[in-house]
Amino acid sequence: MSAFLNRLGIADPTGPGWLTVVFVFLLALLFTWRFLPHVRRFALKAGWADLPNERRLNREPLPNAGGLAVYAGVVLALVAAAFLRPILVEQVLIQVLAILLGGAWLVLVGFIDDQFGLPPLFRLFVQTLAALLLVAVGVRFEAAFGTPLDPALGLFLTWLWVVGLTNALNLMDGLDGLAGGIAYISAMSLLFVSAQFPFWAAGTLVLSALAGAALGFLRHNLHPSRIILGDAGAYFLGYTLAATALLGNLKLTTFLGLLPPALFLLLPILDTTQVVLKRLLKGQNPLSTPGKDHLHHRLLARGLSQRRVAFLLWGAALLFNLLGMAYLRMPWEAILASFLATSLGLAWVTYRRLRALWRGE
């Protein structure tokens, strides 16, 4: 039994480490789930809502402050974990704090943009600062091609990765349950990966909190959505996933080294790439031009419902994540456990949301 647990990533079955991870996940889930209705009511009173537009599918104002609850859930769970099991390794603590600080910047900027609108260049500037913060604490790609340009190349790839994924998840947040579901799936898969490697210690607690908060948010976001992430939440989820995927101290000796982290977030990468290329070819600004040119819009145009499109793309994202785990030669027990745990979570929130609809809640 001990050997089986070790292959799942539980190095010390009798120790408190894995229990702390489970506690962080459940605390983030329960807090976000229960806190969101209060956020929704306040947002409606304050006028924090997205009006129907060319990008979104809602036909009436929809509260857009869900990201505030997601961020609060993650921070609360990590603070509680610090009291239960203090992080003794200084570098790990610095990396966790850097991710939360960079995430806080993006939550603030995203929230202001949601309510008042901000220039795309200013948003890009803040995203760049958040990416550079990660580089400063060692969360980055390290190019090792043997050329004098390696440091600059590593910096550029880190910037492109972090800023690209921050915006990619935000650009996919145009369908109920989609961005939150993809974030949950990727966080769960990366959580099982990080548990296998001691040098990924900073990522394990962050990912467990992120997965729990994303799942708690999905309980209220599955179609018909009662509240959405907004730019604040989508930026935070994308940024945190991008950052934790880099915590393995990835050294690139070939550009194929980008493949492992890319597989875990391949769906938003592919979707955003095709959207950006199409808009550039039309002479449009990819970050500020609204439009229904995403993959989920095409599926909706084929007659699928919002809920079915979300389920279909969840399945695609889960498949890519399982391929990423297989590419890293993860133990089959860990891959299977990841699949079952992720699927169970998605099934649970779907059941809870549908039961609420049946009851007229």
N, C-alpha and C positions, 0 to 999 in steps of 0.2 A: 504493500500500500504506500509506503514511504517513497519507493522508487517511482510509482505512478504520479504521486503529488509533485515530486521533483521535476518530472517531465512536463508538468503543467506550469512550472515556474515557481512553485512553493518550495523554496530551499530549506526552510525550517518549519515543518508542519506543526511543531509544538510551540513555536514562537508567536509573538504578537503581530509580526509584520503583515501577514496575509489577512488577519482579522482587521487590522487598521485599514487596509485597502477596501475591504468589504464595507466597513463602517463608513468610510468616506463616501463611497458610492451611494449607499442608502441614505445618508444624511443629505447629500446634495440633491438626490432624487426627491425625497420627502419635502425638504424645504422649498425647492423650486415649484413642485406640484401644488403645495398648499399656499405659497406666497403669491403665485400668479393671479388668482382671482382678485386679490386685494389690489395688485398693480393694475389690473384691467379696469377695475372700478374707478381708481384714481385717474388713470389715463383718460378715460372717457370724460370725466369731469373737467380735466385740465385741457382737453382738446388735443392730446397726443395721439393722433390717429393718421393713418394713410388714407387719403381720398382715392377713389377710383381713378386710374390713369392708364397709359398705354402699356405699362409693364406689368402691373398687378391685375389679378383677375377678380378682386372683390368688387361688389356692386354698391357697397355702402362703406362709410368710414370704419376702419378697423384699427384698434389700438396697436401701436407699434413700439411699445416699451417692454416687450418680453425679454429683450437682451439684458435689461437691468436686473431682472430676477435671476436670469441664468448666471450672470457675473456674481451676484450676491451669493447664490447657492454654492458656486465654486469656492469663493473666498471663505465663506463660513465653514465649509467642510475641511478646507486645508488648515484653517486656524484651529479647529477642533482637533485635527490630527496632530498638529504641532504640540498641543498640550498632552495628548495621549502618548505620543511617541516622538519626542523631539528629534529633529534632524541634526545629527552631530557632525556631518561632513560639511565643512564650510562651503566648498564649491557647489554642492548640491543645493544648499540653502540660497546661495546667490543666484543660481539659475532659476529656481522656483520664483524668487522675488522679482527677477528681471522679467519673467514671462507675465506675472501678474501686473507689474508696473506698465509694461508695454501694452498689455490688454486693457488696462484702465485708461490709458491715453486714447486707445481706439474706441472704447465704449463711450467716452466723453465726446470725442469728435463725431462719432456715428450718431449719437443721440442729438447733438446740436444740428447735424445735417438732416436728421429725420424731421425735426421740428421747424427749422428755419432755412435750411439749404446752405451748403458751403461750396466754394469753388473746387473743381476737381483737383487742381494743382495743390491747393492747401491740404486736401485729404491725402494726396500722394506724398506730400512733404512729411506729414505726421506718420504715415505708414513707413516711410523711409527711416525716420528717427527710431521707430519701434524696432525695425529690422537691425539697425546699427547697435541698438542696446543689446540685442542678442549676441551680435558679433563681439561686443566688448566683454561679455562674460564667457565666451568660448562656445556658444551655441551657433555653429556655422558649418558649412562645407569647407573642407580643407583640400585644396587642389595639390596633387603631388605628381605633376607631369615632368618635373625636373627642369623647369624654365624659370627665368627671373620674373615672369608675369604670374606665377602661381598664386601669390598672396592677393593680387588684384583680381584674378579670376575667381578665387574662392569667395572674395567679398562680393563680386558681382553676382555670382550664382546664388549666394545666400540672400542677397537683396531681391533678386528675381523670384526666388522660391517663396520667400515670406510675403512680399508685396503681391505677387501673383496669386497665391492661395487665399490671402486675405480678401482680395477682390473677387476671386473665383466663387467662393462660397456665397458672397453677397450677391453676385450676379445670378446665382441659381435660386435665390430666395424669392421666387415669384410664384410659387405653388404651395398650397397648404401642406405642411409636413415634410417637404422635400429637403430643405437645407438642414433642418434639425435632425431628420432621419439619417442623412448622409454623415453628419457630424457624429451622431451616436454610433453608427456602424464603424466608422474609422477609428473613433476613440476606443471602442471595445477591442478592435483588432490590434491596435498599437499597444493597448494595455497588456494583452497577452504576450506580445513580442517583448515589451520592456521588462516584463517579469522574468524573462529568460536570461537577461544580461545585467550584471551588477552595475556596469557603468551607465545604465539607463535609469538609475535610481530616482533621479529628479522627475522623470517622466511618469513613473508608476502612480504616484499619488495624484499628480495633476490630471492624468488621463482618467483615473477612476472618478475624480470629482467632476470632470467635464462630461464623461459618459452619463453619470447620474443626473446631472443638471439638464443635459440634452433630452434624456428620457422623460424627466419630469415636465419639461416644456412641451414635448410632443403630446402629452395627455390633453393639452388645451389647443394644440395647433393642427391636429389632424382634421381634414375637411369634414364639416365646415368649421374653419378656424375661429376661435374666440379672441385670439391675440397673436401677433406676429413678432418675429425677432427684431425687425427694424435693422437699419445699418449697424447700430450699436452691437446687437447680438451676433449678427452675421460676421462682422469684422472680428469680434472677439473669438468666436468659434474657429474661423479660418486661421487667424493668427496663432492661436494656441495649438491647433493641430499641426501647423507648419513648424512651429518652434519645437514641439515635442518629437516630431519626426526627425529632427536634427540632433537630438540629444545623444545619439549613438556615436558621436565624434567621427562622422563619416569622412573618410579620406578617398578622394577620387583619383584613381590612376588611369581610368578611361571614363568616357562619358556614359558608359553603361552603368557606372556606379550611381547614377541618378535614378536608375530604374527601381530599386527596392522601395525608397520612400514614395516615389511617384505612383506605384501600384496601389498604395493605400488610399490615394486621393485622385485616382485616375479619372473618375467620372467628372468631377468639376473641372479638372485640367483639360480634358478633351472638349467638354461643352464650351468652356470659356475661350479656348483657343480658336475654335471654329467661329464663335461669335465675333471675337476681336478681329480675326482675319477678314471676315465678311464686311464688318463695319469700316475697317481701314480701306478696303478696296472701294467702298462707296464714298470715301472721303469724310467719314464721320468719326467723332471722338468716341472710342469704345467705352469710356467710363461715364460719360454723361448723356449718351444717346439712348433713350428708351426704345424698346421694341420687343416684339414677340418672335424672336428668332432663335430661342433656345430649344434644346431637345424636348423639354416638357411641353413647349408650345406646339411643336410638330406632332407630338403624340395626341395632344388634345384636339388638334385639327383633324385627326383621323377618327375622332368620335369617342375616344376613351374618356372616362370621367376623371376628375381630379384625383380621387382616391385611388383609382386603378393605376393612374400614371405614377403616383407616389410609390405604390407597392412595386410596380415594375422597375422603377429606377432604384428603389431600395435593394431589390434583388440583384441588379447589375452592380451596384456599389459593393454589396456583400461578396459577390463573386470575385471582383477585382481584389478585395481585401484578402480573401482566402488564397488567391493566386500569389499575392504578395507574401503571405506567410509560408506558402509552399516554396517560393523562390528563395526565401531565407533558410530553407531546410529546417523549419520548425518541426518538433515532434508531432506526429499525427494526433496524439492525445490532446495537445494544446490547440491544434487546428479545429478538431471536432468540438472541444469544449467552447472555443470561441464562437463557432457557428451556432451551437445550441444556446449559449447564454445570450447572444445577440438576437437570435430569432425569438427566444422566449420573451425578451424585453419588448420587442416590436409587437409581438402577439398580445402582450398584456396591455399596452397602451391602446392598441386598436380595439380590443375588447372593451376597455373602460370607456373609450370615446363613443363607441357605438351603443353601449348600454345607456350612456347619458342621453344620447339622441333618442333612443327608444322610449326613455322615460320623459322626454320632452324638456330636459334640463338645458 
